[in-house]
Amino acid sequence: MSSDTPEPAVGPAQVSAPAGSIWEEAAHQPVIGLPAAPSASGNSIAALVLSIASWVIFPIVLAIVALVFASKAEKEITASHGSIGGEPLVTASKIVAWVNIGVYTALVVLGILALFFLTILGVSGN
């Protein structure tokens, strides 16, 4: 089935939608999208990761380091005037770090008190 007339090659640029189709109407509509959210500060991400890790590794030390990073991130976000985000991460990291510091400080104080009372009871029992 060979024909003497070659078939014309039709590329994507040559194909068009039928006149009055929804595709033609949609092509002329303005594109409305959501505004792009500012990227999160690297310091805010580091602060959150450190505050979560502080529950497992070097509790009070990493929590204090997380608070330092959170403070740096807060200053960075404020200075950027909205071009850098991450305020919720800073808030979360501060909450997690302070709760960590409070819990571990309470455990240390209770442990010291327990040792104190055990020492007193041990001495008075003799």
C-alpha positions as CSV (number, residue, x, y, z in Angstrom):
1,M,0.0,0.0,0.0
2,S,2.4,2.6,-1.0
3,S,1.1,5.9,-2.2
4,D,2.9,8.4,-4.4
5,T,1.9,11.3,-2.2
6,P,3.7,11.5,1.1
7,E,1.7,12.1,4.2
8,P,2.4,15.5,5.7
9,A,4.1,15.4,9.1
10,V,2.0,17.0,11.7
11,G,3.8,18.3,14.8
12,P,2.4,19.6,18.0
13,A,2.7,23.2,16.9
14,Q,0.6,22.5,13.9
15,V,-2.3,20.9,15.8
16,S,-4.9,23.3,17.1
17,A,-8.0,22.9,19.1
18,P,-11.3,23.3,17.3
19,A,-12.6,26.8,17.2
20,G,-14.7,27.7,20.2
21,S,-13.5,24.8,22.3
22,I,-12.9,25.0,26.0
23,W,-9.2,24.7,25.4
24,E,-9.1,27.8,23.4
25,E,-11.1,29.7,26.0
26,A,-9.0,28.4,28.8
27,A,-5.8,29.6,27.1
28,H,-6.9,33.2,27.3
29,Q,-7.9,33.0,31.0
30,P,-5.5,34.5,33.6
31,V,-3.7,32.0,35.8
32,I,-4.6,32.5,39.4
33,G,-2.5,30.5,41.9
34,L,-1.6,30.6,45.5
35,P,1.3,32.8,46.4
36,A,4.5,30.9,47.1
37,A,5.3,30.6,50.8
38,P,8.6,31.9,51.9
39,S,11.2,29.2,52.5
40,A,11.9,28.3,56.1
41,S,15.0,29.5,57.8
42,G,17.8,27.0,58.1
43,N,18.4,28.0,61.7
44,S,14.7,27.4,62.6
45,I,14.9,23.9,61.1
46,A,18.2,23.2,63.0
47,A,16.6,24.5,66.2
48,L,13.6,22.2,65.9
49,V,15.8,19.1,65.1
50,L,18.1,19.9,68.0
51,S,15.3,20.4,70.4
52,I,13.7,17.1,69.5
53,A,17.1,15.3,69.6
54,S,17.7,16.7,73.0
55,W,15.2,14.3,74.5
56,V,17.5,11.4,73.6
57,I,21.1,12.8,73.3
58,F,22.6,15.2,75.9
59,P,19.3,16.5,77.1
60,I,20.0,19.9,78.6
61,V,23.0,20.7,76.5
62,L,21.2,20.2,73.1
63,A,18.1,22.0,74.4
64,I,20.2,25.1,75.2
65,V,21.9,24.9,71.8
66,A,18.4,24.6,70.2
67,L,17.4,27.8,72.0
68,V,20.5,29.6,70.6
69,F,19.6,28.5,67.1
70,A,16.0,29.5,67.7
71,S,17.1,33.0,68.7
72,K,19.3,33.3,65.7
73,A,16.4,32.1,63.4
74,E,14.1,34.6,65.0
75,K,16.5,37.5,64.3
76,E,17.0,36.2,60.7
77,I,13.3,36.0,60.0
78,T,12.6,39.5,61.5
79,A,15.4,41.0,59.4
80,S,14.2,39.4,56.2
81,H,10.8,41.3,56.3
82,G,8.8,38.3,55.2
83,S,11.1,36.8,52.6
84,I,12.2,34.0,55.0
85,G,9.7,32.1,57.0
86,G,9.8,29.6,59.8
87,E,8.1,31.3,62.7
88,P,6.1,28.2,63.7
89,L,9.3,26.1,63.7
90,V,11.0,28.6,66.0
91,T,8.0,28.6,68.4
92,A,7.8,24.8,68.4
93,S,11.5,24.4,69.0
94,K,11.4,26.9,71.9
95,I,8.5,25.0,73.5
96,V,10.1,21.6,73.1
97,A,13.5,22.9,74.4
98,W,12.1,24.6,77.5
99,V,9.9,21.6,78.3
100,N,13.0,19.4,78.0
101,I,15.0,21.7,80.3
102,G,12.2,21.7,82.8
103,V,11.6,18.0,82.9
104,Y,15.3,17.1,83.1
105,T,16.0,19.8,85.8
106,A,13.1,18.4,87.8
107,L,14.5,14.9,87.5
108,V,17.9,16.0,88.6
109,V,16.5,17.9,91.6
110,L,14.3,14.9,92.6
111,G,17.3,12.6,92.2
112,I,19.4,14.8,94.5
113,L,16.6,14.9,97.1
114,A,16.1,11.1,96.9
115,L,19.9,10.6,97.5
116,F,19.7,13.1,100.4
117,F,16.8,11.4,102.1
118,L,18.3,7.9,101.5
119,T,21.6,9.1,103.1
120,I,19.7,10.5,106.1
121,L,17.7,7.3,106.5
122,G,20.8,5.2,106.1
123,V,22.7,7.1,108.7
124,S,19.9,7.3,111.2
125,G,19.1,3.6,110.8
126,N,22.5,2.5,112.3
